[in-house]
Amino acid sequence: MRKFAAAAIFVAFFAMASFAQQMPKSNFANFDKSKVHYYDIGNRKSRTAIVFIHGWTCTADFWKDSFNAFPQNRVIAIDLIGHGQSDKPNGIYSMDFFAKSVDAVLNKEKIDKAVFVGHSMGTPVARQFYRLYPAKTAGIVIVDGALRPFLSNEEFEKMFAPVRSNYVQNAPNFIDGMLQPVKDAGLRDWIRERMLATRAPVALSAFDSMGDPSIWGNDKINVPVLAVMAESPSWKADEEAFFKSIAPTLEFHMWKDASHFLMMEKPAEFNSLIKAFITKNSLL
């Protein structure tokens, strides 16, 4: 029994050490009296980049399988303000606030133009960035994210009310529901641990901000857009058509046998699709 326990500890330690070894060096940009953490991989002299924006209560580490997948490009993965190693100031965590924290990183690194890859909540963040800074947006990759609300205001409030009333008690069940389709138990635990590490005020404010009707306008996205989605009952039958009404140059993919965290489940296919999209549209 002792040998088994020792072996288990060794395996866990080795896994953590391997993860730490592959993580890039941390960088920080000043934003609104706070600091935003990010990784900057590749040619740091390049003034274009692929910028990865994580989802609700996630971190830059969720893109770890994409960090070194684009040797021809500069890659930046950001901990949105309030998340990961970024500062967590008191305030309203709106999509506008998040988008401006992304811009703070680009300004520090003198990035003129980027392709923004937004997972889940990262999609409305990327879209808000495009609204604010269209000249800096070469293209957008939607990773199982939405361009319209999933639910009505009443349904939205009913679904999230238990989490709002007692975050510590009810957030784990809420997140477990999101993670149920993830087949790999180790990956599921890894994601769960990191999502639950996000502070309650940040998580609650960000979720409320996703219910703000002002972020779901029908204004067009007039740059190339790639959508990589996981098949789910959450998506409506006309989802692709609706996406195309917003993004006229849309390339749409709906993957079977993938969860909301498809970029971590099928990293090779995911990274290849982004490479092909960037090449086809001569974005960087």
C-alpha positions in Angstrom: 0.0 0.0 0.0 2.8 2.4 0.9 4.6 1.6 -2.4 1.4 2.3 -4.3 0.9 5.7 -2.5 4.6 6.6 -3.1 4.2 5.8 -6.8 1.0 7.9 -7.1 2.7 10.8 -5.5 5.7 10.5 -7.9 3.4 10.4 -10.9 1.5 13.4 -9.7 4.7 15.3 -9.0 6.1 14.4 -12.4 2.9 15.5 -14.1 3.0 18.9 -12.3 6.7 19.3 -13.1 6.1 18.5 -16.8 3.3 21.1 -16.9 5.5 23.7 -15.3 8.4 23.0 -17.7 6.2 23.7 -20.7 4.8 26.9 -19.5 6.2 30.1 -21.0 7.7 33.0 -19.1 5.1 35.3 -17.4 4.7 38.9 -18.5 2.6 41.8 -17.1 1.0 44.9 -18.6 -0.3 47.8 -16.7 -4.1 48.4 -17.0 -6.3 50.7 -15.0 -4.0 50.7 -11.9 -3.8 46.9 -12.2 -1.6 44.4 -13.9 -2.7 41.9 -16.6 -0.7 38.7 -16.9 0.1 37.1 -20.2 2.4 34.7 -22.1 4.2 35.9 -25.2 5.6 33.1 -27.4 7.6 33.2 -30.6 9.0 36.2 -32.4 8.6 39.1 -30.0 9.7 41.5 -32.7 6.6 40.8 -34.8 3.9 43.4 -34.7 1.2 40.8 -35.5 0.0 38.0 -33.3 -2.5 35.3 -32.6 -4.1 36.3 -29.3 -5.9 33.7 -27.2 -8.8 34.8 -24.9 -10.1 32.3 -22.4 -13.6 31.8 -21.2 -15.6 32.4 -18.0 -13.5 31.7 -14.9 -10.8 30.1 -17.0 -7.1 31.2 -17.5 -4.5 31.5 -20.2 -3.3 28.0 -19.3 -6.3 26.6 -21.0 -4.5 27.3 -24.3 -1.4 25.4 -23.3 -1.8 22.9 -26.2 -1.6 25.9 -28.6 1.3 27.8 -27.2 3.9 26.2 -29.5 1.7 25.1 -32.3 2.3 28.2 -34.5 6.0 28.5 -35.0 5.5 31.0 -37.9 3.5 33.4 -35.7 3.8 35.3 -32.5 1.3 33.9 -29.9 0.0 35.8 -26.9 -2.3 34.1 -24.3 -3.9 36.4 -21.7 -5.3 36.0 -18.2 -8.2 38.4 -18.5 -8.3 41.0 -15.7 -9.6 39.3 -12.6 -8.4 35.8 -13.7 -5.4 33.7 -13.2 -2.3 35.6 -12.4 -3.8 39.0 -13.3 -4.9 41.4 -10.6 -8.4 41.2 -9.3 -9.7 44.7 -8.6 -13.1 45.5 -7.3 -15.5 46.6 -10.0 -17.7 45.5 -12.9 -16.2 42.8 -15.1 -17.9 43.7 -18.4 -17.0 42.6 -21.8 -15.8 46.2 -22.5 -13.5 46.0 -19.4 -12.1 42.7 -20.5 -11.5 43.9 -24.1 -9.6 47.0 -22.8 -7.4 44.7 -20.7 -6.6 42.8 -23.8 -5.7 46.1 -25.6 -3.4 47.0 -22.7 -1.3 43.9 -23.5 -1.2 44.7 -27.2 -0.2 48.3 -26.6 2.7 47.2 -24.3 3.9 44.7 -26.9 3.3 47.1 -29.9 1.0 44.7 -31.7 -0.6 46.5 -34.6 -2.9 43.7 -35.7 -4.0 40.3 -34.4 -6.2 37.3 -34.9 -8.3 36.9 -31.7 -9.2 33.4 -30.6 -12.0 33.5 -28.1 -13.3 30.5 -26.2 -16.9 30.7 -24.7 -17.0 34.1 -23.0 -13.9 35.0 -24.9 -16.1 35.3 -28.0 -18.1 38.3 -26.8 -14.8 39.7 -25.4 -13.2 39.4 -28.9 -16.3 40.9 -30.5 -16.2 43.8 -28.1 -12.5 44.3 -28.9 -13.4 44.4 -32.6 -16.1 47.1 -31.9 -13.6 49.2 -30.0 -10.5 48.6 -32.1 -11.5 47.4 -35.6 -8.2 48.4 -37.2 -6.3 46.1 -34.8 -8.5 43.1 -35.7 -7.3 40.9 -38.6 -9.8 38.1 -37.9 -11.7 36.3 -35.1 -11.9 32.6 -34.2 -15.0 31.7 -32.2 -14.4 28.6 -30.1 -17.8 27.2 -28.9 -18.9 30.8 -28.2 -22.1 32.6 -28.9 -23.2 35.6 -31.0 -26.6 35.8 -29.4 -28.0 35.0 -25.9 -28.7 31.3 -25.1 -31.6 32.2 -22.9 -34.2 34.9 -22.2 -33.5 37.2 -19.3 -36.0 35.2 -17.1 -34.4 31.9 -18.0 -30.9 33.3 -17.5 -31.8 34.5 -14.0 -33.5 31.3 -13.1 -30.5 29.2 -14.2 -27.9 31.3 -12.3 -29.9 32.3 -9.2 -28.6 29.4 -7.0 -25.0 30.3 -7.9 -25.6 34.0 -7.1 -27.3 33.2 -3.8 -24.4 31.0 -2.5 -21.4 30.9 -4.8 -19.2 28.6 -2.6 -21.9 26.0 -2.2 -23.5 26.0 -5.7 -20.7 27.0 -8.1 -19.1 23.5 -8.1 -22.4 21.9 -9.2 -22.9 24.5 -11.9 -19.4 23.9 -13.2 -19.8 20.2 -13.0 -22.8 20.5 -15.3 -20.6 22.3 -17.8 -18.0 19.6 -17.6 -20.2 16.6 -17.8 -19.5 16.0 -21.5 -15.7 16.0 -21.0 -14.8 12.3 -21.2 -11.2 12.5 -19.9 -11.5 12.4 -16.1 -8.0 13.9 -15.6 -8.8 16.8 -17.9 -12.2 17.4 -16.3 -10.5 17.6 -12.8 -7.8 20.0 -14.2 -10.4 22.3 -15.7 -12.7 22.2 -12.6 -9.9 23.1 -10.2 -8.9 26.1 -12.2 -12.4 27.4 -12.8 -13.3 27.2 -9.1 -10.1 29.1 -8.2 -11.6 32.3 -9.8 -12.9 34.7 -7.1 -16.7 34.8 -6.6 -17.0 38.6 -7.2 -15.2 38.2 -10.6 -17.2 35.2 -11.7 -20.6 36.6 -10.7 -19.9 40.0 -12.3 -18.6 38.5 -15.5 -21.6 36.2 -15.8 -24.0 39.1 -15.2 -22.2 41.0 -17.9 -22.9 38.2 -20.4 -26.5 39.0 -19.8 -26.1 42.6 -20.9 -28.2 43.0 -24.1 -25.8 45.7 -25.4 -23.2 43.1 -26.3 -25.5 41.0 -28.4 -26.3 43.5 -31.2 -26.7 42.6 -34.8 -23.8 44.8 -36.0 -21.7 43.0 -38.6 -18.2 41.6 -38.1 -16.5 42.5 -41.4 -13.3 40.6 -40.9 -12.8 36.8 -41.6 -14.4 34.7 -38.9 -13.8 31.0 -38.1 -16.3 29.2 -35.8 -15.3 25.9 -34.2 -18.2 24.6 -32.3 -19.1 21.4 -30.3 -22.4 19.8 -31.2 -24.8 20.5 -28.3 -28.6 20.9 -27.7 -27.7 24.5 -26.7 -27.2 25.5 -30.3 -30.3 26.3 -32.3 -31.1 24.7 -35.7 -30.3 28.0 -37.5 -27.1 28.7 -35.6 -24.9 28.7 -38.6 -27.2 30.9 -40.6 -27.4 33.4 -37.7 -23.6 33.4 -37.4 -23.4 34.2 -41.2 -25.9 37.1 -40.8 -23.4 38.6 -38.4 -20.1 37.5 -40.0 -20.6 37.4 -43.8 -17.2 35.7 -44.4 -17.9 33.0 -41.8 -16.2 29.6 -42.0 -18.3 27.3 -39.7 -17.5 23.9 -38.2 -19.6 21.9 -35.9 -17.6 19.0 -34.3 -19.2 15.8 -33.1 -17.7 13.9 -30.1 -16.3 17.1 -28.6 -17.2 19.1 -25.5 -17.2 22.8 -24.7 -13.4 22.5 -24.2 -12.8 21.1 -27.6 -9.4 22.9 -28.0 -8.0 20.7 -25.1 -9.7 17.5 -26.3 -8.6 17.7 -29.9 -5.6 20.1 -29.9 -4.0 18.9 -33.2 -7.2 19.2 -35.2 -8.0 22.6 -33.6 -4.6 24.1 -34.2 -4.5 22.8 -37.8 -7.9 24.4 -38.5 -6.6 27.8 -37.2 -3.4 27.5 -39.3 -5.5 26.8 -42.4 -7.8 29.7 -41.7 -5.0 32.2 -41.2 -3.2 31.0 -44.3 -6.3 30.9 -46.5 -7.2 34.5 -45.6 -3.6 35.8 -45.5 -4.3 37.3 -42.0 -0.8 37.6 -40.5 
